[in-house]
Amino acid sequence: MSQVPEAAARAVIRDLEGRGLELRSLWRERTVVLVFLRHFG
Amino acid sequence: MFCREEAVQVHRELTTIQERGAGLAFIGNGNRHHARAFADGFEIEAPLYVDTERASYRALEMRRGFRATLGSRASLSNMRRALKAGFRQGLTRGDAWQLGGVVVVAPSGAVLYSHRSEAAGDKAPVAAILASLERA
């Protein structure tokens, strides 16, 4: 099974308060379904 | 409208996803004010994040470009489907040419499922997303 590329795991996203976090923090504790939206509209 | 359609359809399965021990998160490429309006408007309870630089999209090889988004035959039939289901296009907030997708990741970093949109409105089948959680 393939692994998430390192560049993706380390990509920095922001929560709605503007705090930055690495993408990989989303699956650190449990499996996560990540939905990448086209845009908000 | 596709963005709304996908978000709402996957979000309907939030309870099932949680029952299977997994979480759900949305990532958009507009700014956080757009994201908040989107979450409020569609009563999205799952966490929502933004990636205005689109670094995560690039690293996960999500497609981008006019031909891939609206300039394709598939996007037109997808548009008819979404309109029929009652989804309407709102003001585009974010990169209009960026496509999205769904990636299911285990704590080990293993990709359990991935779907990269090939055209605007090309969505991951919800059943396939849920099936990947049974294997987790």
N, CA and C atoms of all chains as a GROMACS GRO file, in nm:
protein
  531
    1MET      N    1   0.084  -0.120   0.000
    1MET     CA    2   0.000   0.000   0.000
    1MET      C    3   0.088   0.125   0.000
    2SER      N    4   0.048   0.225  -0.077
    2SER     CA    5   0.133   0.343  -0.087
    2SER      C    6   0.123   0.432   0.037
    3GLN      N    7   0.225   0.507   0.058
    3GLN     CA    8   0.231   0.600   0.171
    3GLN      C    9   0.205   0.741   0.120
    4VAL      N   10   0.157   0.825   0.206
    4VAL     CA   11   0.140   0.966   0.169
    4VAL      C   12   0.278   1.024   0.143
    5PRO      N   13   0.298   1.095   0.032
    5PRO     CA   14   0.430   1.154   0.005
    5PRO      C   15   0.470   1.248   0.120
    6GLU      N   16   0.598   1.249   0.150
    6GLU     CA   17   0.650   1.330   0.260
    6GLU      C   18   0.611   1.478   0.244
    7ALA      N   19   0.617   1.525   0.120
    7ALA     CA   20   0.585   1.667   0.095
    7ALA      C   21   0.440   1.696   0.133
    8ALA      N   22   0.353   1.598   0.111
    8ALA     CA   23   0.212   1.619   0.146
    8ALA      C   24   0.195   1.611   0.298
    9ALA      N   25   0.261   1.514   0.360
    9ALA     CA   26   0.249   1.496   0.504
    9ALA      C   27   0.294   1.623   0.578
   10ARG      N   28   0.396   1.688   0.524
   10ARG     CA   29   0.451   1.808   0.589
   10ARG      C   30   0.388   1.939   0.542
   11ALA      N   31   0.300   1.931   0.443
   11ALA     CA   32   0.238   2.054   0.392
   11ALA      C   33   0.162   2.123   0.506
   12VAL      N   34   0.176   2.254   0.513
   12VAL     CA   35   0.112   2.328   0.622
   12VAL      C   36  -0.024   2.382   0.577
   13ILE      N   37  -0.126   2.346   0.654
   13ILE     CA   38  -0.261   2.397   0.630
   13ILE      C   39  -0.296   2.485   0.750
   14ARG      N   40  -0.406   2.556   0.740
   14ARG     CA   41  -0.446   2.644   0.851
   14ARG      C   42  -0.588   2.614   0.895
   15ASP      N   43  -0.611   2.624   1.026
   15ASP     CA   44  -0.748   2.609   1.074
   15ASP      C   45  -0.819   2.744   1.059
   16LEU      N   46  -0.945   2.749   1.099
   16LEU     CA   47  -1.022   2.871   1.075
   16LEU      C   48  -0.982   2.986   1.166
   17GLU      N   49  -0.897   2.957   1.265
   17GLU     CA   50  -0.843   3.064   1.350
   17GLU      C   51  -0.712   3.115   1.293
   18GLY      N   52  -0.665   3.053   1.185
   18GLY     CA   53  -0.541   3.096   1.122
   18GLY      C   54  -0.418   3.025   1.173
   19ARG      N   55  -0.436   2.926   1.261
   19ARG     CA   56  -0.322   2.851   1.315
   19ARG      C   57  -0.274   2.748   1.212
   20GLY      N   58  -0.142   2.746   1.193
   20GLY     CA   59  -0.085   2.652   1.097
   20GLY      C   60  -0.062   2.515   1.161
   21LEU      N   61  -0.082   2.410   1.084
   21LEU     CA   62  -0.051   2.274   1.131
   21LEU      C   63  -0.013   2.189   1.011
   22GLU      N   64   0.067   2.086   1.036
   22GLU     CA   65   0.105   1.998   0.927
   22GLU      C   66  -0.011   1.905   0.894
   23LEU      N   67  -0.023   1.875   0.766
   23LEU     CA   68  -0.134   1.789   0.721
   23LEU      C   69  -0.134   1.656   0.798
   24ARG      N   70  -0.015   1.602   0.824
   24ARG     CA   71  -0.007   1.470   0.888
   24ARG      C   72  -0.064   1.467   1.029
   25SER      N   73  -0.080   1.583   1.091
   25SER     CA   74  -0.139   1.584   1.225
   25SER      C   75  -0.284   1.534   1.221
   26LEU      N   76  -0.345   1.538   1.103
   26LEU     CA   77  -0.486   1.497   1.092
   26LEU      C   78  -0.504   1.345   1.101
   27TRP      N   79  -0.398   1.269   1.073
   27TRP     CA   80  -0.412   1.122   1.083
   27TRP      C   81  -0.322   1.063   1.191
   28ARG      N   82  -0.269   1.147   1.276
   28ARG     CA   83  -0.177   1.099   1.380
   28ARG      C   84  -0.246   1.001   1.475
   29GLU      N   85  -0.371   1.030   1.512
   29GLU     CA   86  -0.438   0.948   1.613
   29GLU      C   87  -0.539   0.848   1.558
   30ARG      N   88  -0.592   0.876   1.442
   30ARG     CA   89  -0.690   0.783   1.383
   30ARG      C   90  -0.695   0.805   1.233
   31THR      N   91  -0.750   0.705   1.167
   31THR     CA   92  -0.766   0.715   1.021
   31THR      C   93  -0.854   0.836   0.990
   32VAL      N   94  -0.819   0.906   0.883
   32VAL     CA   95  -0.899   1.023   0.848
   32VAL      C   96  -0.938   1.022   0.700
   33VAL      N   97  -1.061   1.065   0.675
   33VAL     CA   98  -1.108   1.086   0.537
   33VAL      C   99  -1.084   1.234   0.507
   34LEU      N  100  -0.992   1.261   0.416
   34LEU     CA  101  -0.961   1.400   0.380
   34LEU      C  102  -1.030   1.433   0.249
   35VAL      N  103  -1.116   1.532   0.254
   35VAL     CA  104  -1.185   1.574   0.132
   35VAL      C  105  -1.124   1.705   0.086
   36PHE      N  106  -1.056   1.701  -0.027
   36PHE     CA  107  -0.996   1.823  -0.084
   36PHE      C  108  -1.099   1.886  -0.176
   37LEU      N  109  -1.147   2.002  -0.136
   37LEU     CA  110  -1.251   2.070  -0.211
   37LEU      C  111  -1.191   2.147  -0.327
   38ARG      N  112  -1.269   2.164  -0.432
   38ARG     CA  113  -1.221   2.245  -0.544
   38ARG      C  114  -1.207   2.389  -0.498
   39HIS      N  115  -1.312   2.439  -0.442
   39HIS     CA  116  -1.312   2.576  -0.389
   39HIS      C  117  -1.436   2.589  -0.303
   40PHE      N  118  -1.445   2.698  -0.230
   40PHE     CA  119  -1.562   2.718  -0.146
   40PHE      C  120  -1.665   2.794  -0.228
   41GLY      N  121  -1.757   2.727  -0.291
   41GLY     CA  122  -1.854   2.802  -0.370
   41GLY      C  123  -1.963   2.710  -0.419
   42MET      N  124  -2.092   2.452  -0.743
   42MET     CA  125  -2.198   2.360  -0.703
   42MET      C  126  -2.145   2.221  -0.674
   43PHE      N  127  -2.038   2.180  -0.749
   43PHE     CA  128  -1.985   2.046  -0.727
   43PHE      C  129  -1.924   2.034  -0.588
   44CYS      N  130  -1.862   2.144  -0.552
   44CYS     CA  131  -1.795   2.148  -0.423
   44CYS      C  132  -1.897   2.127  -0.311
   45ARG      N  133  -2.013   2.194  -0.327
   45ARG     CA  134  -2.120   2.179  -0.227
   45ARG      C  135  -2.172   2.037  -0.228
   46GLU      N  136  -2.193   1.986  -0.347
   46GLU     CA  137  -2.251   1.852  -0.362
   46GLU      C  138  -2.163   1.750  -0.292
   47GLU      N  139  -2.032   1.755  -0.320
   47GLU     CA  140  -1.942   1.655  -0.261
   47GLU      C  141  -1.935   1.672  -0.109
   48ALA      N  142  -1.920   1.794  -0.066
   48ALA     CA  143  -1.907   1.818   0.078
   48ALA      C  144  -2.030   1.768   0.154
   49VAL      N  145  -2.147   1.800   0.101
   49VAL     CA  146  -2.271   1.761   0.169
   49VAL      C  147  -2.288   1.610   0.168
   50GLN      N  148  -2.259   1.547   0.054
   50GLN     CA  149  -2.279   1.402   0.045
   50GLN      C  150  -2.184   1.325   0.136
   51VAL      N  151  -2.060   1.365   0.144
   51VAL     CA  152  -1.966   1.296   0.232
   51VAL      C  153  -2.001   1.327   0.378
   52HIS      N  154  -2.040   1.452   0.403
   52HIS     CA  155  -2.070   1.493   0.539
   52HIS      C  156  -2.190   1.417   0.596
   53ARG      N  157  -2.283   1.377   0.508
   53ARG     CA  158  -2.399   1.298   0.553
   53ARG      C  159  -2.354   1.168   0.619
   54GLU      N  160  -2.234   1.121   0.583
   54GLU     CA  161  -2.184   0.994   0.635
   54GLU      C  162  -2.096   1.013   0.758
   55LEU      N  163  -2.094   1.134   0.813
   55LEU     CA  164  -2.006   1.163   0.926
   55LEU      C  165  -2.022   1.062   1.041
   56THR      N  166  -2.145   1.031   1.075
   56THR     CA  167  -2.169   0.937   1.186
   56THR      C  168  -2.112   0.799   1.153
   57THR      N  169  -2.136   0.753   1.031
   57THR     CA  170  -2.084   0.621   0.990
   57THR      C  171  -1.932   0.621   0.994
   58ILE      N  172  -1.872   0.728   0.945
   58ILE     CA  173  -1.726   0.739   0.945
   58ILE      C  174  -1.673   0.730   1.089
   59GLN      N  175  -1.739   0.801   1.179
   59GLN     CA  176  -1.696   0.801   1.319
   59GLN      C  177  -1.718   0.665   1.385
   60GLU      N  178  -1.828   0.599   1.347
   60GLU     CA  179  -1.856   0.465   1.402
   60GLU      C  180  -1.748   0.365   1.361
   61ARG      N  181  -1.686   0.394   1.247
   61ARG     CA  182  -1.579   0.305   1.200
   61ARG      C  183  -1.443   0.349   1.253
   62GLY      N  184  -1.446   0.438   1.350
   62GLY     CA  185  -1.323   0.477   1.418
   62GLY      C  186  -1.238   0.578   1.343
   63ALA      N  187  -1.298   0.642   1.244
   63ALA     CA  188  -1.219   0.737   1.165
   63ALA      C  189  -1.271   0.879   1.184
   64GLY      N  190  -1.199   0.973   1.130
   64GLY     CA  191  -1.239   1.113   1.136
   64GLY      C  192  -1.262   1.164   0.994
   65LEU      N  193  -1.316   1.283   0.986
   65LEU     CA  194  -1.344   1.346   0.857
   65LEU      C  195  -1.293   1.488   0.864
   66ALA      N  196  -1.225   1.533   0.760
   66ALA     CA  197  -1.180   1.672   0.756
   66ALA      C  198  -1.189   1.722   0.612
   67PHE      N  199  -1.224   1.849   0.599
   67PHE     CA  200  -1.231   1.912   0.467
   67PHE      C  201  -1.115   2.010   0.454
   68ILE      N  202  -1.059   2.016   0.334
   68ILE     CA  203  -0.952   2.111   0.307
   68ILE      C  204  -0.991   2.188   0.181
   69GLY      N  205  -0.988   2.319   0.191
   69GLY     CA  206  -1.024   2.401   0.076
   69GLY      C  207  -0.910   2.493   0.041
   70ASN      N  208  -0.916   2.556  -0.075
   70ASN     CA  209  -0.805   2.644  -0.114
   70ASN      C  210  -0.845   2.792  -0.117
   71GLY      N  211  -0.964   2.823  -0.065
   71GLY     CA  212  -1.001   2.964  -0.050
   71GLY      C  213  -0.944   3.012   0.084
   72ASN      N  214  -0.976   3.134   0.125
   72ASN     CA  215  -0.922   3.178   0.254
   72ASN      C  216  -1.015   3.134   0.368
   73ARG      N  217  -0.975   3.158   0.491
   73ARG     CA  218  -1.051   3.102   0.603
   73ARG      C  219  -1.186   3.170   0.623
   74HIS      N  220  -1.200   3.292   0.573
   74HIS     CA  221  -1.330   3.358   0.583
   74HIS      C  222  -1.429   3.291   0.488
   75HIS      N  223  -1.379   3.252   0.371
   75HIS     CA  224  -1.462   3.177   0.277
   75HIS      C  225  -1.500   3.042   0.340
   76ALA      N  226  -1.401   2.982   0.405
   76ALA     CA  227  -1.423   2.849   0.465
   76ALA      C  228  -1.528   2.856   0.574
   77ARG      N  229  -1.522   2.962   0.654
   77ARG     CA  230  -1.618   2.974   0.763
   77ARG      C  231  -1.760   2.994   0.708
   78ALA      N  232  -1.772   3.076   0.605
   78ALA     CA  233  -1.903   3.099   0.544
   78ALA      C  234  -1.957   2.969   0.485
   79PHE      N  235  -1.867   2.892   0.428
   79PHE     CA  236  -1.905   2.764   0.368
   79PHE      C  237  -1.954   2.667   0.477
   80ALA      N  238  -1.878   2.659   0.585
   80ALA     CA  239  -1.914   2.569   0.695
   80ALA      C  240  -2.046   2.608   0.758
   81ASP      N  241  -2.066   2.739   0.776
   81ASP     CA  242  -2.191   2.786   0.837
   81ASP      C  243  -2.308   2.762   0.743
   82GLY      N  244  -2.289   2.792   0.616
   82GLY     CA  245  -2.396   2.781   0.518
   82GLY      C  246  -2.446   2.639   0.500
   83PHE      N  247  -2.355   2.543   0.514
   83PHE     CA  248  -2.393   2.404   0.489
   83PHE      C  249  -2.392   2.320   0.616
   84GLU      N  250  -2.382   2.388   0.730
   84GLU     CA  251  -2.386   2.320   0.860
   84GLU      C  252  -2.285   2.206   0.864
   85ILE      N  253  -2.163   2.237   0.821
   85ILE     CA  254  -2.055   2.139   0.823
   85ILE      C  255  -1.999   2.134   0.965
   86GLU      N  256  -2.009   2.016   1.027
   86GLU     CA  257  -1.959   2.001   1.164
   86GLU      C  258  -1.818   1.947   1.168
   87ALA      N  259  -1.776   1.884   1.060
   87ALA     CA  260  -1.640   1.828   1.055
   87ALA      C  261  -1.540   1.943   1.045
   88PRO      N  262  -1.417   1.923   1.095
   88PRO     CA  263  -1.319   2.032   1.086
   88PRO      C  264  -1.288   2.070   0.942
   89LEU      N  265  -1.266   2.197   0.924
   89LEU     CA  266  -1.241   2.252   0.792
   89LEU      C  267  -1.109   2.329   0.798
   90TYR      N  268  -1.024   2.308   0.700
   90TYR     CA  269  -0.894   2.374   0.696
   90TYR      C  270  -0.876   2.440   0.561
   91VAL      N  271  -0.780   2.530   0.554
   91VAL     CA  272  -0.751   2.594   0.426
   91VAL      C  273  -0.604   2.578   0.389
   92ASP      N  274  -0.582   2.570   0.260
   92ASP     CA  275  -0.446   2.564   0.206
   92ASP      C  276  -0.442   2.658   0.086
   93THR      N  277  -0.426   2.787   0.115
   93THR     CA  278  -0.431   2.885   0.007
   93THR      C  279  -0.312   2.872  -0.088
   94GLU      N  280  -0.201   2.816  -0.038
   94GLU     CA  281  -0.083   2.796  -0.125
   94GLU      C  282  -0.101   2.672  -0.212
   95ARG      N  283  -0.194   2.586  -0.174
   95ARG     CA  284  -0.224   2.460  -0.244
   95ARG      C  285  -0.106   2.362  -0.244
   96ALA      N  286  -0.019   2.374  -0.143
   96ALA     CA  287   0.098   2.283  -0.135
   96ALA      C  288   0.052   2.138  -0.119
   97SER      N  289  -0.050   2.117  -0.037
   97SER     CA  290  -0.097   1.978  -0.016
   97SER      C  291  -0.162   1.925  -0.143
   98TYR      N  292  -0.231   2.010  -0.216
   98TYR     CA  293  -0.293   1.967  -0.342
   98TYR      C  294  -0.184   1.922  -0.441
   99ARG      N  295  -0.079   2.003  -0.450
   99ARG     CA  296   0.030   1.970  -0.544
   99ARG      C  297   0.099   1.841  -0.503
  100ALA      N  298   0.128   1.828  -0.374
  100ALA     CA  299   0.201   1.711  -0.326
  100ALA      C  300   0.119   1.582  -0.344
  101LEU      N  301  -0.013   1.596  -0.342
  101LEU     CA  302  -0.099   1.478  -0.360
  101LEU      C  303  -0.143   1.464  -0.506
  102GLU      N  304  -0.086   1.549  -0.592
  102GLU     CA  305  -0.109   1.541  -0.737
  102GLU      C  306  -0.255   1.558  -0.777
  103MET      N  307  -0.322   1.652  -0.708
  103MET     CA  308  -0.457   1.686  -0.751
  103MET      C  309  -0.444   1.765  -0.880
  104ARG      N  310  -0.535   1.744  -0.972
  104ARG     CA  311  -0.525   1.807  -1.104
  104ARG      C  312  -0.568   1.954  -1.101
  105ARG      N  313  -0.515   2.028  -1.198
  105ARG     CA  314  -0.549   2.169  -1.209
  105ARG      C  315  -0.545   2.207  -1.356
  106GLY      N  316  -0.635   2.297  -1.397
  106GLY     CA  317  -0.632   2.347  -1.534
  106GLY      C  318  -0.771   2.361  -1.590
  107PHE      N  319  -0.784   2.446  -1.691
  107PHE     CA  320  -0.917   2.472  -1.748
  107PHE      C  321  -0.976   2.347  -1.812
  108ARG      N  322  -0.898   2.277  -1.893
  108ARG     CA  323  -0.952   2.159  -1.962
  108ARG      C  324  -0.999   2.054  -1.863
  109ALA      N  325  -0.928   2.045  -1.752
  109ALA     CA  326  -0.964   1.945  -1.651
  109ALA      C  327  -1.086   1.989  -1.571
  110THR      N  328  -1.111   2.118  -1.564
  110THR     CA  329  -1.221   2.164  -1.478
  110THR      C  330  -1.350   2.176  -1.558
  111LEU      N  331  -1.369   2.289  -1.625
  111LEU     CA  332  -1.498   2.309  -1.692
  111LEU      C  333  -1.492   2.279  -1.841
  112GLY      N  334  -1.372   2.276  -1.898
  112GLY     CA  335  -1.361   2.257  -2.042
  112GLY      C  336  -1.363   2.112  -2.085
  113SER      N  337  -1.442   2.031  -2.020
  113SER     CA  338  -1.448   1.890  -2.059
  113SER      C  339  -1.592   1.844  -2.071
  114ARG      N  340  -1.612   1.745  -2.154
  114ARG     CA  341  -1.745   1.687  -2.176
  114ARG      C  342  -1.800   1.630  -2.044
  115ALA      N  343  -1.714   1.564  -1.968
  115ALA     CA  344  -1.758   1.502  -1.842
  115ALA      C  345  -1.814   1.607  -1.746
  116SER      N  346  -1.750   1.724  -1.743
  116SER     CA  347  -1.795   1.825  -1.646
  116SER      C  348  -1.937   1.871  -1.680
  117LEU      N  349  -1.973   1.873  -1.810
  117LEU     CA  350  -2.108   1.916  -1.848
  117LEU      C  351  -2.213   1.818  -1.800
  118SER      N  352  -2.186   1.688  -1.815
  118SER     CA  353  -2.287   1.592  -1.769
  118SER      C  354  -2.292   1.591  -1.616
  119ASN      N  355  -2.178   1.614  -1.552
  119ASN     CA  356  -2.176   1.623  -1.406
  119ASN      C  357  -2.257   1.744  -1.359
  120MET      N  358  -2.250   1.852  -1.439
  120MET     CA  359  -2.322   1.974  -1.404
  120MET      C  360  -2.473   1.949  -1.410
  121ARG      N  361  -2.517   1.876  -1.511
  121ARG     CA  362  -2.660   1.844  -1.522
  121ARG      C  363  -2.706   1.763  -1.400
  122ARG      N  364  -2.621   1.667  -1.360
  122ARG     CA  365  -2.656   1.583  -1.245
  122ARG      C  366  -2.670   1.667  -1.118
  123ALA      N  367  -2.573   1.756  -1.095
  123ALA     CA  368  -2.574   1.837  -0.972
  123ALA      C  369  -2.693   1.933  -0.970
  124LEU      N  370  -2.725   1.990  -1.087
  124LEU     CA  371  -2.837   2.084  -1.094
  124LEU      C  372  -2.967   2.011  -1.065
  125LYS      N  373  -2.978   1.889  -1.119
  125LYS     CA  374  -3.098   1.809  -1.100
  125LYS      C  375  -3.117   1.777  -0.951
  126ALA      N  376  -3.006   1.759  -0.881
  126ALA     CA  377  -3.012   1.727  -0.739
  126ALA      C  378  -3.033   1.852  -0.654
  127GLY      N  379  -3.044   1.966  -0.721
  127GLY     CA  380  -3.076   2.090  -0.649
  127GLY      C  381  -2.956   2.171  -0.603
  128PHE      N  382  -2.834   2.136  -0.646
  128PHE     CA  383  -2.716   2.213  -0.604
  128PHE      C  384  -2.693   2.326  -0.704
  129ARG      N  385  -2.671   2.444  -0.654
  129ARG     CA  386  -2.646   2.560  -0.741
  129ARG      C  387  -2.507   2.614  -0.717
  130GLN      N  388  -2.454   2.675  -0.820
  130GLN     CA  389  -2.320   2.734  -0.807
  130GLN      C  390  -2.328   2.862  -0.726
  131GLY      N  391  -2.241   2.875  -0.626
  131GLY     CA  392  -2.231   3.000  -0.553
  131GLY      C  393  -2.114   3.077  -0.610
  132LEU      N  394  -2.081   3.189  -0.550
  132LEU     CA  395  -1.966   3.267  -0.592
  132LEU      C  396  -1.841   3.182  -0.568
  133THR      N  397  -1.758   3.170  -0.670
  133THR     CA  398  -1.639   3.087  -0.656
  133THR      C  399  -1.539   3.154  -0.562
  134ARG      N  400  -1.503   3.084  -0.455
  134ARG     CA  401  -1.408   3.140  -0.359
  134ARG      C  402  -1.290   3.046  -0.351
  135GLY      N  403  -1.180   3.086  -0.410
  135GLY     CA  404  -1.063   3.000  -0.417
  135GLY      C  405  -1.019   2.991  -0.562
  136ASP      N  406  -0.933   2.897  -0.590
  136ASP     CA  407  -0.877   2.879  -0.723
  136ASP      C  408  -0.978   2.803  -0.811
  137ALA      N  409  -1.034   2.874  -0.910
  137ALA     CA  410  -1.138   2.814  -0.994
  137ALA      C  411  -1.090   2.696  -1.076
  138TRP      N  412  -0.960   2.688  -1.102
  138TRP     CA  413  -0.909   2.581  -1.190
  138TRP      C  414  -0.855   2.461  -1.115
  139GLN      N  415  -0.858   2.469  -0.983
  139GLN     CA  416  -0.805   2.357  -0.904
  139GLN      C  417  -0.912   2.250  -0.886
  140LEU      N  418  -0.875   2.127  -0.909
  140LEU     CA  419  -0.965   2.015  -0.882
  140LEU      C  420  -0.930   1.956  -0.746
  141GLY      N  421  -1.021   1.879  -0.692
  141GLY     CA  422  -0.998   1.821  -0.560
  141GLY      C  423  -0.992   1.670  -0.566
  142GLY      N  424  -1.029   1.610  -0.454
  142GLY     CA  425  -1.026   1.464  -0.447
  142GLY      C  426  -1.044   1.421  -0.303
  143VAL      N  427  -1.035   1.291  -0.282
  143VAL     CA  428  -1.050   1.236  -0.148
  143VAL      C  429  -0.933   1.141  -0.122
  144VAL      N  430  -0.871   1.153  -0.004
  144VAL     CA  431  -0.764   1.063   0.034
  144VAL      C  432  -0.794   1.013   0.175
  145VAL      N  433  -0.792   0.881   0.193
  145VAL     CA  434  -0.814   0.823   0.326
  145VAL      C  435  -0.677   0.774   0.375
  146VAL      N  436  -0.635   0.826   0.490
  146VAL     CA  437  -0.501   0.796   0.541
  146VAL      C  438  -0.508   0.734   0.680
  147ALA      N  439  -0.435   0.624   0.699
  147ALA     CA  440  -0.427   0.555   0.828
  147ALA      C  441  -0.319   0.623   0.913
  148PRO      N  442  -0.322   0.601   1.045
  148PRO     CA  443  -0.220   0.663   1.132
  148PRO      C  444  -0.076   0.630   1.090
  149SER      N  445  -0.055   0.517   1.022
  149SER     CA  446   0.080   0.481   0.975
  149SER      C  447   0.123   0.566   0.856
  150GLY      N  448   0.028   0.644   0.800
  150GLY     CA  449   0.058   0.722   0.680
  150GLY      C  450   0.024   0.646   0.553
  151ALA      N  451  -0.030   0.523   0.568
  151ALA     CA  452  -0.069   0.444   0.451
  151ALA      C  453  -0.195   0.503   0.388
  152VAL      N  454  -0.195   0.508   0.256
  152VAL     CA  455  -0.312   0.558   0.184
  152VAL      C  456  -0.408   0.440   0.163
  153LEU      N  457  -0.524   0.444   0.229
  153LEU     CA  458  -0.622   0.335   0.220
  153LEU      C  459  -0.711   0.351   0.098
  154TYR      N  460  -0.726   0.475   0.054
  154TYR     CA  461  -0.811   0.503  -0.061
  154TYR      C  462  -0.774   0.639  -0.115
  155SER      N  463  -0.777   0.655  -0.245
  155SER     CA  464  -0.758   0.789  -0.300
  155SER      C  465  -0.836   0.802  -0.430
  156HIS      N  466  -0.886   0.920  -0.450
  156HIS     CA  467  -0.960   0.952  -0.572
  156HIS      C  468  -0.924   1.095  -0.609
  157ARG      N  469  -0.868   1.112  -0.728
  157ARG     CA  470  -0.837   1.248  -0.775
  157ARG      C  471  -0.937   1.282  -0.884
  158SER      N  472  -1.006   1.392  -0.869
  158SER     CA  473  -1.106   1.430  -0.969
  158SER      C  474  -1.039   1.448  -1.104
  159GLU      N  475  -1.103   1.393  -1.206
  159GLU     CA  476  -1.051   1.406  -1.343
  159GLU      C  477  -1.119   1.522  -1.416
  160ALA      N  478  -1.234   1.564  -1.364
  160ALA     CA  479  -1.309   1.675  -1.425
  160ALA      C  480  -1.394   1.737  -1.317
  161ALA      N  481  -1.440   1.860  -1.341
  161ALA     CA  482  -1.526   1.924  -1.242
  161ALA      C  483  -1.648   1.836  -1.220
  162GLY      N  484  -1.678   1.806  -1.096
  162GLY     CA  485  -1.795   1.726  -1.064
  162GLY      C  486  -1.768   1.576  -1.059
  163ASP      N  487  -1.644   1.536  -1.085
  163ASP     CA  488  -1.607   1.394  -1.076
  163ASP      C  489  -1.578   1.366  -0.929
  164LYS      N  490  -1.670   1.298  -0.863
  164LYS     CA  491  -1.660   1.278  -0.719
  164LYS      C  492  -1.621   1.136  -0.684
  165ALA      N  493  -1.563   1.121  -0.568
  165ALA     CA  494  -1.533   0.986  -0.518
  165ALA      C  495  -1.664   0.922  -0.475
  166PRO      N  496  -1.688   0.794  -0.513
  166PRO     CA  497  -1.810   0.728  -0.466
  166PRO      C  498  -1.807   0.713  -0.314
  167VAL      N  499  -1.912   0.759  -0.248
  167VAL     CA  500  -1.916   0.754  -0.101
  167VAL      C  501  -1.900   0.610  -0.052
  168ALA      N  502  -1.961   0.514  -0.124
  168ALA     CA  503  -1.952   0.374  -0.083
  168ALA      C  504  -1.806   0.325  -0.082
  169ALA      N  505  -1.727   0.372  -0.177
  169ALA     CA  506  -1.587   0.330  -0.183
  169ALA      C  507  -1.507   0.389  -0.067
  170ILE      N  508  -1.542   0.511  -0.030
  170ILE     CA  509  -1.474   0.576   0.084
  170ILE      C  510  -1.504   0.494   0.212
  171LEU      N  511  -1.631   0.460   0.231
  171LEU     CA  512  -1.671   0.386   0.352
  171LEU      C  513  -1.610   0.246   0.352
  172ALA      N  514  -1.604   0.183   0.234
  172ALA     CA  515  -1.546   0.048   0.225
  172ALA      C  516  -1.400   0.049   0.267
  173SER      N  517  -1.329   0.156   0.236
  173SER     CA  518  -1.186   0.162   0.271
  173SER      C  519  -1.168   0.166   0.423
  174LEU      N  520  -1.269   0.215   0.495
  174LEU     CA  521  -1.259   0.223   0.641
  174LEU      C  522  -1.277   0.085   0.706
  175GLU      N  523  -1.345  -0.004   0.635
  175GLU     CA  524  -1.362  -0.139   0.688
  175GLU      C  525  -1.230  -0.213   0.688
  176ARG      N  526  -1.141  -0.171   0.598
  176ARG     CA  527  -1.010  -0.237   0.588
  176ARG      C  528  -0.910  -0.175   0.685
  177ALA      N  529  -0.947  -0.061   0.744
  177ALA     CA  530  -0.851   0.012   0.829
  177ALA      C  531  -0.819  -0.067   0.956
   0.00000   0.00000   0.00000
